[in-house]
Amino acid sequence: MKIRQISIFLENKPGQLAEICRALAKADVNIAALSLADTTDFGIVRLIADDHEKACEALSKAGFAARQTEVVMVTVPDSPGGMADFMAKLDEAGINIEYSYAYGFGRGEKAVLIFRFSDNARAEEILAD
Protein backbone atom coordinates (compact mmCIF):
# COMPACT_ATOMS: atom_id res chain seq x y z
CA MET A 1 0.00 0.00 0.00
CA LYS A 2 1.36 3.42 -0.97
CA ILE A 3 1.54 6.00 1.81
CA ARG A 4 3.11 9.43 2.29
CA GLN A 5 6.26 9.80 4.33
CA ILE A 6 7.76 13.03 5.63
CA SER A 7 11.52 13.53 5.49
CA ILE A 8 13.02 16.25 7.66
CA PHE A 9 16.59 17.45 7.25
CA LEU A 10 18.18 18.79 10.42
CA GLU A 11 21.45 19.68 12.06
CA ASN A 12 23.07 16.92 14.07
CA LYS A 13 22.91 18.63 17.46
CA PRO A 14 21.06 18.02 20.74
CA GLY A 15 17.39 18.90 20.88
CA GLN A 16 16.53 18.70 17.18
CA LEU A 17 14.40 15.56 17.39
CA ALA A 18 12.70 16.87 20.52
CA GLU A 19 11.82 20.08 18.67
CA ILE A 20 10.27 18.09 15.83
CA CYS A 21 8.20 16.10 18.32
CA ARG A 22 7.09 19.28 20.10
CA ALA A 23 6.05 20.94 16.84
CA LEU A 24 3.98 17.92 15.83
CA ALA A 25 2.43 17.55 19.29
CA LYS A 26 1.47 21.23 19.29
CA ALA A 27 -0.26 20.69 15.93
CA ASP A 28 -2.02 17.58 17.31
CA VAL A 29 -0.27 15.31 14.79
CA ASN A 30 0.46 11.72 15.80
CA ILE A 31 3.67 9.96 14.72
CA ALA A 32 2.98 6.36 13.68
CA ALA A 33 6.57 5.40 12.73
CA LEU A 34 9.93 7.14 12.78
CA SER A 35 13.46 6.53 11.57
CA LEU A 36 16.53 8.67 12.22
CA ALA A 37 19.76 8.43 10.22
CA ASP A 38 22.70 10.70 10.82
CA THR A 39 26.10 11.80 9.63
CA THR A 40 28.57 14.03 11.42
CA ASP A 41 26.85 17.27 10.42
CA PHE A 42 23.20 16.50 9.69
CA GLY A 43 20.44 13.96 10.10
CA ILE A 44 17.39 12.80 8.23
CA VAL A 45 14.23 11.98 10.12
CA ARG A 46 11.72 9.95 8.19
CA LEU A 47 8.29 9.58 9.68
CA ILE A 48 4.76 8.49 9.03
CA ALA A 49 2.15 10.79 10.55
CA ASP A 50 -1.61 10.56 10.83
CA ASP A 51 -1.94 13.83 8.87
CA HIS A 52 1.03 14.45 6.59
CA GLU A 53 -0.22 17.82 5.28
CA LYS A 54 -0.72 19.22 8.78
CA ALA A 55 2.63 17.76 9.86
CA CYS A 56 4.53 19.44 7.02
CA GLU A 57 2.86 22.75 7.78
CA ALA A 58 3.76 22.51 11.48
CA LEU A 59 7.35 21.53 10.72
CA SER A 60 7.74 24.38 8.24
CA LYS A 61 6.44 26.86 10.83
CA ALA A 62 8.99 25.45 13.29
CA GLY A 63 11.78 26.16 10.79
CA PHE A 64 12.44 22.65 9.50
CA ALA A 65 12.93 21.67 5.86
CA ALA A 66 10.40 18.88 5.32
CA ARG A 67 9.26 17.13 2.18
CA GLN A 68 6.84 14.38 1.35
CA THR A 69 7.68 11.21 -0.54
CA GLU A 70 5.75 8.14 -1.51
CA VAL A 71 6.73 4.92 0.24
CA VAL A 72 5.25 1.44 0.41
CA MET A 73 3.83 -0.04 3.59
CA VAL A 74 3.84 -3.83 3.91
CA THR A 75 2.25 -5.82 6.75
CA VAL A 76 3.80 -9.18 7.56
CA PRO A 77 3.51 -11.76 10.32
CA ASP A 78 5.74 -10.80 13.27
CA SER A 79 7.44 -14.17 13.52
CA PRO A 80 10.65 -15.79 12.28
CA GLY A 81 10.61 -15.76 8.48
CA GLY A 82 7.82 -13.18 8.28
CA MET A 83 9.83 -11.12 5.82
CA ALA A 84 11.56 -13.94 3.98
CA ASP A 85 8.85 -14.78 1.42
CA PHE A 86 8.21 -11.31 0.09
CA MET A 87 11.91 -10.39 0.22
CA ALA A 88 12.63 -13.39 -2.03
CA LYS A 89 10.02 -12.14 -4.54
CA LEU A 90 11.62 -8.69 -4.60
CA ASP A 91 15.08 -10.21 -4.98
CA GLU A 92 13.97 -12.40 -7.91
CA ALA A 93 12.51 -9.33 -9.63
CA GLY A 94 15.69 -7.29 -9.10
CA ILE A 95 13.93 -4.63 -7.02
CA ASN A 96 16.39 -2.55 -5.00
CA ILE A 97 15.50 -1.39 -1.49
CA GLU A 98 16.74 2.16 -0.98
CA TYR A 99 15.83 2.16 2.72
CA SER A 100 13.41 0.63 5.16
CA TYR A 101 12.20 0.87 8.75
CA ALA A 102 9.64 -1.08 10.73
CA TYR A 103 7.50 -1.36 13.80
CA GLY A 104 5.82 -4.36 15.37
CA PHE A 105 2.82 -4.96 17.55
CA GLY A 106 4.37 -7.82 19.52
CA ARG A 107 5.61 -11.29 18.66
CA GLY A 108 2.90 -13.35 17.08
CA GLU A 109 1.06 -10.25 15.85
CA LYS A 110 1.78 -8.20 12.74
CA ALA A 111 4.79 -6.08 11.85
CA VAL A 112 4.55 -3.04 9.59
CA LEU A 113 7.45 -2.35 7.26
CA ILE A 114 8.00 0.91 5.41
CA PHE A 115 10.04 0.75 2.19
CA ARG A 116 11.39 3.10 -0.40
CA PHE A 117 12.13 0.96 -3.45
CA SER A 118 13.99 1.82 -6.63
CA ASP A 119 10.62 1.25 -8.33
CA ASN A 120 7.72 1.52 -5.86
CA ALA A 121 5.05 0.71 -8.47
CA ARG A 122 6.80 -2.45 -9.65
CA ALA A 123 7.43 -3.58 -6.06
CA GLU A 124 3.73 -3.16 -5.27
CA GLU A 125 2.79 -5.26 -8.31
CA ILE A 126 5.14 -8.04 -7.19
CA LEU A 127 3.92 -7.96 -3.60
CA ALA A 128 0.27 -8.02 -4.70
CA ASP A 129 0.77 -11.44 -6.38
C-alpha positions as CSV (number, residue, x, y, z in Angstrom):
1,M,0.0,0.0,0.0
2,K,1.4,3.4,-1.0
3,I,1.5,6.0,1.8
4,R,3.1,9.4,2.3
5,Q,6.3,9.8,4.3
6,I,7.8,13.0,5.6
7,S,11.5,13.5,5.5
8,I,13.0,16.2,7.7
9,F,16.6,17.4,7.3
10,L,18.2,18.8,10.4
11,E,21.5,19.7,12.1
12,N,23.1,16.9,14.1
13,K,22.9,18.6,17.5
14,P,21.1,18.0,20.7
15,G,17.4,18.9,20.9
16,Q,16.5,18.7,17.2
17,L,14.4,15.6,17.4
18,A,12.7,16.9,20.5
19,E,11.8,20.1,18.7
20,I,10.3,18.1,15.8
21,C,8.2,16.1,18.3
22,R,7.1,19.3,20.1
23,A,6.0,20.9,16.8
24,L,4.0,17.9,15.8
25,A,2.4,17.5,19.3
26,K,1.5,21.2,19.3
27,A,-0.3,20.7,15.9
28,D,-2.0,17.6,17.3
29,V,-0.3,15.3,14.8
30,N,0.5,11.7,15.8
31,I,3.7,10.0,14.7
32,A,3.0,6.4,13.7
33,A,6.6,5.4,12.7
34,L,9.9,7.1,12.8
35,S,13.5,6.5,11.6
36,L,16.5,8.7,12.2
37,A,19.8,8.4,10.2
38,D,22.7,10.7,10.8
39,T,26.1,11.8,9.6
40,T,28.6,14.0,11.4
41,D,26.8,17.3,10.4
42,F,23.2,16.5,9.7
43,G,20.4,14.0,10.1
44,I,17.4,12.8,8.2
45,V,14.2,12.0,10.1
46,R,11.7,10.0,8.2
47,L,8.3,9.6,9.7
48,I,4.8,8.5,9.0
49,A,2.1,10.8,10.5
50,D,-1.6,10.6,10.8
51,D,-1.9,13.8,8.9
52,H,1.0,14.4,6.6
53,E,-0.2,17.8,5.3
54,K,-0.7,19.2,8.8
55,A,2.6,17.8,9.9
56,C,4.5,19.4,7.0
57,E,2.9,22.8,7.8
58,A,3.8,22.5,11.5
59,L,7.3,21.5,10.7
60,S,7.7,24.4,8.2
61,K,6.4,26.9,10.8
62,A,9.0,25.5,13.3
63,G,11.8,26.2,10.8
64,F,12.4,22.7,9.5
65,A,12.9,21.7,5.9
66,A,10.4,18.9,5.3
67,R,9.3,17.1,2.2
68,Q,6.8,14.4,1.4
69,T,7.7,11.2,-0.5
70,E,5.7,8.1,-1.5
71,V,6.7,4.9,0.2
72,V,5.3,1.4,0.4
73,M,3.8,0.0,3.6
74,V,3.8,-3.8,3.9
75,T,2.3,-5.8,6.8
76,V,3.8,-9.2,7.6
77,P,3.5,-11.8,10.3
78,D,5.7,-10.8,13.3
79,S,7.4,-14.2,13.5
80,P,10.7,-15.8,12.3
81,G,10.6,-15.8,8.5
82,G,7.8,-13.2,8.3
83,M,9.8,-11.1,5.8
84,A,11.6,-13.9,4.0
85,D,8.8,-14.8,1.4
86,F,8.2,-11.3,0.1
87,M,11.9,-10.4,0.2
88,A,12.6,-13.4,-2.0
89,K,10.0,-12.1,-4.5
90,L,11.6,-8.7,-4.6
91,D,15.1,-10.2,-5.0
92,E,14.0,-12.4,-7.9
93,A,12.5,-9.3,-9.6
94,G,15.7,-7.3,-9.1
95,I,13.9,-4.6,-7.0
96,N,16.4,-2.6,-5.0
97,I,15.5,-1.4,-1.5
98,E,16.7,2.2,-1.0
99,Y,15.8,2.2,2.7
100,S,13.4,0.6,5.2
101,Y,12.2,0.9,8.7
102,A,9.6,-1.1,10.7
103,Y,7.5,-1.4,13.8
104,G,5.8,-4.4,15.4
105,F,2.8,-5.0,17.6
106,G,4.4,-7.8,19.5
107,R,5.6,-11.3,18.7
108,G,2.9,-13.3,17.1
109,E,1.1,-10.3,15.9
110,K,1.8,-8.2,12.7
111,A,4.8,-6.1,11.8
112,V,4.6,-3.0,9.6
113,L,7.5,-2.3,7.3
114,I,8.0,0.9,5.4
115,F,10.0,0.7,2.2
116,R,11.4,3.1,-0.4
117,F,12.1,1.0,-3.5
118,S,14.0,1.8,-6.6
119,D,10.6,1.3,-8.3
120,N,7.7,1.5,-5.9
121,A,5.1,0.7,-8.5
122,R,6.8,-2.5,-9.6
123,A,7.4,-3.6,-6.1
124,E,3.7,-3.2,-5.3
125,E,2.8,-5.3,-8.3
126,I,5.1,-8.0,-7.2
127,L,3.9,-8.0,-3.6
128,A,0.3,-8.0,-4.7
129,D,0.8,-11.4,-6.4
